[in-house]
């Protein structure tokens, strides 16, 4: 199954983001392409994407991949729902604080 339209465009855009030289040297960042493709398949309507779905997305973006990495991802996601994992992880960001102070007030000029 080949992905076309918006999913192919997202895959190509995701590939461009990963081509930054600083990202290319980080193995964790490189693993993100697999999770990104997995989540694109979820957004495309696949509740439990298969290895073939992930490969199709990566191929649509011209992204190289390793079969064993895709297989590991599928094994770890087996029986789990992406939205539940995101919800569980979202609460961890609360510990980081959030929001800054408001912007400074306007200067004392005439509003006319």
N, C-alpha and C positions, 0 to 999 in steps of 0.2 A: 504494500500500500504506500503510495507516494502522497506526501502532504503538499497541498498547493495553497494558494491564497495567503491569508493572514498568518497561518502557522508557518509556512515557508519563509515569509518575510521576517517573522519573529526569530526563526532559527538563524537566518542570515545576520540579523542585527545582533543576536546573542553571540555569534561567532566573532563579529567585529569587536565586541567588548572584550573578548578573551584574547584578542591578538595584541593587546598592549604588552610591551616587553616585560614590564614588572609583573604582570599577572602570569605570563608564560613560565616564569621561574618558580611559581608557587604551586606545589602539588595539590594543596587544598583548593585553591582557586580553579585549577584545571578539573578537579572532580565536580565542580559546580556545573560544568557543561552537561553532565549526565543528569543531575537533578533538575537543571533547567529544562532539558528536553522532556524529562518525566512530567514535570509540571505543565509544560506546554501541551502534552498529550491529555492531561487531566482537563485543562481548559478547553481542549478540543472535543471533550465529551467522553473520553475513556476513563472509566472509574478506576480500573486497575490496568494501567498500560503494560504491555508486554515488551520484551527485549526488541522484538521486531518493530514495535511502535517507536521506541526510543531511537533505534537505528535509522528509521525512515526520516525522523525529524533532523537528526544530526547530518544525514546524507543530503537532505534538502538544503541545508546551510553550508554544505561543503566542508563539514567539520570531521576531522579524523577521530576515530574512537577505538577503544580496546574492548573486545567482546567480554573479557572476564570482568571488567569494571561494570559493564551494563548488567551482567548476570548477578554480580554482588548487589547492585542497587535493587534489582527485581527481587532478590531473595530477602533483603532487609525490609522492603516495602510490602512483602507478601502479607495479606491479611490486615493491612493498615490503610486508613483513609488519609489522604494528603491534607484535607481540611482539618482533620482532628489533630494531626501533628503540628500544623501551623498554629492552631488555636492554643495548643499546649505550650508551644515555644514562645508565643506572643507574650504571655505573662512574664517571661523572664526578662523582657525588655523594660518592664516597669521598674526593676531594680536599678536601672541605669538613669533614672530620673527622666526629665523630659521638659521640653519647652524652656525657653529663656525668658528673661525679663522683657517687658514691652519696649517698644521703640521710644526714643527720646521725644519730648514734647517739641512742638513747633516753636520757632523763634518768635520773639515778641514783635511782630510786624502788624501792619494794618491789614485787615482781611478784605478791604475793598477791592 
